[in-house]
Amino acid sequence: MKILLIGIIGLGIILFVVGVWFWTSDKPRTELQARYLERPSDLVDVLGISLHVRDRGPRDGPVLIMMHGFGSSLHTWDGWADELADRFRVIRFDLPGSGLSMPDPTGDYSDARTLDILNILMDQLGIEKAAMIGNSIGGRLAWQMAAKFPERVTKLVLVSPDGYASHGFDYGKAPDVPISITLMRYFLPKFLLKMSLLPAYGDPSRLDTDTVDRYYDLMLAPGSRQALIHRMEQTVLVDPDPLLATIQVPVLLVWGEKDAMIPISNAADYQRVLHDSTLVRLEGLGHVPQEEAPALTLPPVRAFLERK
């Protein structure tokens, strides 16, 4: 019994030391804004949420709205947005609880709530309709917007879009969130975050230090890690086919052939249902081709967006 007690005490000491060593505190929001906020006016109140919104390019140009994926931010579009702003009005925003956007005080991170926020944001910016560009869950939000609010969408660019059932995500059922995800609220060493980002790149050598630092910093915004956990917990997929079949606008599917998160084989499911779709296959690239190789991937996207 004494030996068991000593063992338990020893284990407790080890866990305490490990916990203290890897405990990851939030970073002050003022510090993050000083580093990643271009203009104070980029913080826009929508339904009581301070959203980080970049609205650049000619105000009379065709409007593009870009939506990032899970754990990412509007910065994932830097390479595309800066180039497209020569003739398009390019709007990108951090989803609630991501990047520099505040968590949603309602605690609701469902797709329906996010689409409501997007509609109100468009109204506040005086935008009647736009081309939607989305990566991963941003792609899922983009095609849902086109299906549920067709009068507001002119074209779709879906970059490795989410939506079809996959391991751990069944239709009509919230996923079982792994404990490794829930623990990131307390422990998030930078090396572990980098390990989680590497599979998103077809060529891991393209993942530079600045990009890792940005992901890490913004993950540590107050409330962001808990918001990401809530978003995953509240993800309930529905069979996409009936919704996708209603979409009438042209769709460009952009997919890295080395996507290890949402395989390019899923593109066949989209093309089977969509009325007007084109697939661009990107050799050697992964889940975030707009971030991994923006100069290489932008030309077919620009050609699609400029097509009458």
VENDA-V312834 format. One record per residue. N is the residue number from 1. PSI is psi in degrees with one decimal (none if undefined). Layout:
n=N psi=PSI
n=N psi=PSI
//
This chain:
n=1 psi=-42.4
n=2 psi=-39.4
n=3 psi=-41.6
n=4 psi=-42.5
n=5 psi=-42.8
n=6 psi=-39.7
n=7 psi=-43.0
n=8 psi=-43.6
n=9 psi=-42.1
n=10 psi=-42.9
n=11 psi=-40.3
n=12 psi=-40.3
n=13 psi=-43.7
n=14 psi=-46.4
n=15 psi=-38.1
n=16 psi=-46.1
n=17 psi=-43.9
n=18 psi=-42.0
n=19 psi=-44.1
n=20 psi=-40.0
n=21 psi=-42.2
n=22 psi=-1.0
n=23 psi=130.2
n=24 psi=110.8
n=25 psi=156.9
n=26 psi=156.4
n=27 psi=145.4
n=28 psi=135.7
n=29 psi=-33.6
n=30 psi=-38.4
n=31 psi=-43.5
n=32 psi=-39.1
n=33 psi=-37.7
n=34 psi=-30.3
n=35 psi=-35.6
n=36 psi=-5.2
n=37 psi=120.2
n=38 psi=-42.6
n=39 psi=140.3
n=40 psi=-32.1
n=41 psi=-8.0
n=42 psi=-6.2
n=43 psi=114.5
n=44 psi=130.5
n=45 psi=121.5
n=46 psi=115.7
n=47 psi=39.4
n=48 psi=7.5
n=49 psi=130.8
n=50 psi=105.4
n=51 psi=141.2
n=52 psi=113.2
n=53 psi=127.4
n=54 psi=122.5
n=55 psi=101.7
n=56 psi=162.6
n=57 psi=174.2
n=58 psi=132.3
n=59 psi=-21.2
n=60 psi=8.3
n=61 psi=165.7
n=62 psi=142.6
n=63 psi=134.8
n=64 psi=136.2
n=65 psi=124.8
n=66 psi=135.2
n=67 psi=129.1
n=68 psi=177.4
n=69 psi=-172.8
n=70 psi=130.0
n=71 psi=4.2
n=72 psi=-162.3
n=73 psi=175.6
n=74 psi=-17.6
n=75 psi=-19.3
n=76 psi=-20.2
n=77 psi=4.8
n=78 psi=-48.9
n=79 psi=-31.0
n=80 psi=-45.4
n=81 psi=-43.3
n=82 psi=-37.3
n=83 psi=-41.5
n=84 psi=-20.9
n=85 psi=-0.5
n=86 psi=-31.5
n=87 psi=-10.6
n=88 psi=150.0
n=89 psi=108.8
n=90 psi=118.8
n=91 psi=126.3
n=92 psi=148.7
n=93 psi=151.5
n=94 psi=127.5
n=95 psi=151.7
n=96 psi=130.5
n=97 psi=7.1
n=98 psi=155.2
n=99 psi=-129.3
n=100 psi=3.2
n=101 psi=139.1
n=102 psi=153.7
n=103 psi=153.5
n=104 psi=119.9
n=105 psi=-20.3
n=106 psi=-17.6
n=107 psi=8.2
n=108 psi=113.6
n=109 psi=25.1
n=110 psi=161.7
n=111 psi=-38.7
n=112 psi=-44.1
n=113 psi=-41.9
n=114 psi=-38.1
n=115 psi=-36.4
n=116 psi=-44.0
n=117 psi=-42.7
n=118 psi=-42.9
n=119 psi=-43.2
n=120 psi=-40.0
n=121 psi=-44.4
n=122 psi=-43.1
n=123 psi=-45.8
n=124 psi=-30.3
n=125 psi=0.8
n=126 psi=32.4
n=127 psi=120.8
n=128 psi=-44.4
n=129 psi=160.5
n=130 psi=160.5
n=131 psi=134.6
n=132 psi=132.6
n=133 psi=124.4
n=134 psi=144.6
n=135 psi=131.3
n=136 psi=-120.2
n=137 psi=-25.0
n=138 psi=-33.0
n=139 psi=-39.8
n=140 psi=-41.3
n=141 psi=-38.5
n=142 psi=-47.2
n=143 psi=-28.3
n=144 psi=-37.7
n=145 psi=-43.9
n=146 psi=-33.0
n=147 psi=-39.0
n=148 psi=-24.3
n=149 psi=62.6
n=150 psi=-25.7
n=151 psi=-11.0
n=152 psi=-2.5
n=153 psi=130.4
n=154 psi=-37.4
n=155 psi=163.9
n=156 psi=133.5
n=157 psi=112.0
n=158 psi=113.3
n=159 psi=107.9
n=160 psi=56.4
n=161 psi=147.8
n=162 psi=160.8
n=163 psi=-37.2
n=164 psi=151.7
n=165 psi=143.9
n=166 psi=179.9
n=167 psi=120.4
n=168 psi=-9.6
n=169 psi=96.1
n=170 psi=158.9
n=171 psi=136.6
n=172 psi=14.1
n=173 psi=130.6
n=174 psi=143.1
n=175 psi=158.4
n=176 psi=108.6
n=177 psi=123.5
n=178 psi=147.7
n=179 psi=-27.5
n=180 psi=-29.9
n=181 psi=-45.0
n=182 psi=-31.3
n=183 psi=-17.4
n=184 psi=-15.9
n=185 psi=-25.6
n=186 psi=-33.2
n=187 psi=118.5
n=188 psi=73.5
n=189 psi=143.7
n=190 psi=-35.0
n=191 psi=-32.0
n=192 psi=-38.0
n=193 psi=-43.3
n=194 psi=-41.0
n=195 psi=-35.1
n=196 psi=-24.3
n=197 psi=-30.5
n=198 psi=-41.2
n=199 psi=-14.9
n=200 psi=-11.4
n=201 psi=134.2
n=202 psi=-36.9
n=203 psi=98.2
n=204 psi=-22.0
n=205 psi=-16.2
n=206 psi=-12.2
n=207 psi=99.7
n=208 psi=169.0
n=209 psi=-40.6
n=210 psi=-39.8
n=211 psi=-43.9
n=212 psi=-44.2
n=213 psi=-40.5
n=214 psi=-48.2
n=215 psi=-45.3
n=216 psi=-48.7
n=217 psi=-49.4
n=218 psi=-25.9
n=219 psi=-24.4
n=220 psi=9.9
n=221 psi=142.7
n=222 psi=123.8
n=223 psi=-8.6
n=224 psi=-41.8
n=225 psi=-40.5
n=226 psi=-37.0
n=227 psi=-39.7
n=228 psi=-40.1
n=229 psi=-44.9
n=230 psi=-41.5
n=231 psi=-41.2
n=232 psi=-43.4
n=233 psi=-29.9
n=234 psi=6.0
n=235 psi=111.6
n=236 psi=104.6
n=237 psi=147.5
n=238 psi=157.4
n=239 psi=118.0
n=240 psi=-23.1
n=241 psi=-49.7
n=242 psi=-37.4
n=243 psi=-45.9
n=244 psi=-33.7
n=245 psi=-19.1
n=246 psi=-11.5
n=247 psi=124.2
n=248 psi=-15.0
n=249 psi=157.9
n=250 psi=143.2
n=251 psi=129.8
n=252 psi=120.2
n=253 psi=125.5
n=254 psi=120.2
n=255 psi=129.9
n=256 psi=132.6
n=257 psi=-17.3
n=258 psi=23.9
n=259 psi=115.1
n=260 psi=-0.3
n=261 psi=-48.5
n=262 psi=103.8
n=263 psi=149.7
n=264 psi=-19.1
n=265 psi=-23.9
n=266 psi=-21.2
n=267 psi=-33.5
n=268 psi=-34.3
n=269 psi=-43.4
n=270 psi=-45.5
n=271 psi=-24.8
n=272 psi=-30.0
n=273 psi=-38.8
n=274 psi=145.3
n=275 psi=-35.1
n=276 psi=92.3
n=277 psi=150.0
n=278 psi=137.2
n=279 psi=128.7
n=280 psi=115.1
n=281 psi=131.4
n=282 psi=104.6
n=283 psi=130.6
n=284 psi=-1.1
n=285 psi=161.9
n=286 psi=-139.8
n=287 psi=-22.7
n=288 psi=63.8
n=289 psi=-29.2
n=290 psi=-22.7
n=291 psi=-37.9
n=292 psi=-39.7
n=293 psi=70.2
n=294 psi=-41.1
n=295 psi=-36.0
n=296 psi=-35.8
n=297 psi=-17.9
n=298 psi=-39.7
n=299 psi=-47.6
n=300 psi=-28.7
n=301 psi=-45.9
n=302 psi=-43.8
n=303 psi=-41.0
n=304 psi=-44.5
n=305 psi=-31.1
n=306 psi=-12.8
n=307 psi=132.3
n=308 psi=none
//
